[in-house]
Amino acid sequence: MNNSNDLYAKEFDTDPDVNGNSDFINNSNNNNNNNNNSSIVEDGAEVEKHLYKVLLIGDYAVGKTSLIKRYCTGIFSPNYKLTIGVDFSVKDIEWEKNKVVSLQLWDIAGHERFGTMTRVYYRYAIAAIIVFDLSRPSTFDAVTKWREDVNSKVVLANQEPIPVLLLANKSDLPTSYVDSEMLDNFCKENNFIGWYATSALNNANIDEAMRFLTKKILEVAKTNHPVKEEDGLSLNKPITNDQDTNKKSCCK
């Protein structure tokens, strides 16, 4: 295993959801792309295993942690401490016979959009979920800024934008109002793959939203391959005489 990957994983291998399984975490960083597929033999049958990193982002207190815990454990608690930096959990899905999809869900603190660490946290993600609170309009106003933050810091191995799903959370609150037409138009205009109105309290639409996203991830993974050298910029190609040697490169 690559030493830098080991170092990167050790920052997070004390998380209670993944403690003692740092090799599993390391796998998400292998090969410098967003895909990690493998197969093992269980009970005489070969089982495909797919591991994908998914970001959950949005302003503070929109319910990201509650959504993850409800989805991964089936439990809801109204008492969660404010996430500092990043936390993550893993959800294994038996997608079909002899095929398991593992989603590594990264819970990014709401204040992190203003920090410098999000580029590290976003690294190798294949998809993202942006969450806003239906009872707090300001959190919806911030959605486009989170979308821009993702687009500027992570792309697929084929240089395409990662798919992003929008969750309108806390639909259980009496003050929450869902404007379906507005959200449909917003998602089309801002290139979201779709949206769901969710509630961690009532467990509303969480499984449906995650299944929709997982299906999209598996579709994207089929074509998520690095751009060939002749199709894109090669950082190793020497400068020839007919190239403008006065132009400075942004890469070192």
Secondary structure, 3 states (H helix, E strand, C coil): CCHHHHHHHHCCCCCCCCCCCHHHHHHCCHHHCCCEEEEEEECCEEEEEEEEEEEEECCCCCCHHHHHHHHHHCCCCCCCCCCCCEEEEEEEEEEECCEEEEEEEEEECHHHHHCCCHHHHHCCCCEEEEEEECCCHHHHHCHHHHHHHHHHHCCCCCCCCCCEEEEEECCCCCCCCCCHHHHHHHHHHCCCCEEEEEECCCCECHHHHHHHHHHHHHHHHCCCCCCCHHHCCCCCCCCCCCCCCCCCCCCC
